[in-house]
Amino acid sequence: PREVSIHGQVRSPGRYALPNESTYTVVELVTNAGGFTDIAKGTAVTVRRAAADGTVQTFTVDVESIIKGRRNDPKLDEANILLLPGDIVN
């Protein structure tokens, strides 16, 4: 299935469908999950992605800075990675 999971300190953790016809970013997932709770650490959101060979890639995204509009930093724009089916966000 074309789904991603989000766990941790968001208001509505769970599985979310990936749209077929468009891209879906970490920030969009957090927003669709109701945003962060009051105790969330939005500056260090982890994305885990399993490869076909069994290895796992881990990415850390500063979602809080991206949401607050600190988009003048090219590193933040690149950090808002596109999600793939099976990704797990914490």
Buried (B, 14 or more C-beta within 10 A) or exposed (E): EEEBBBEBBBEEBEEBEBEEEEEBBBBBBBBBBEBBEEEBEBEEBBBBBEEEEEEEEEBEBBBBBBBEEEEEEEEBEEBBBEBEEBBBBB
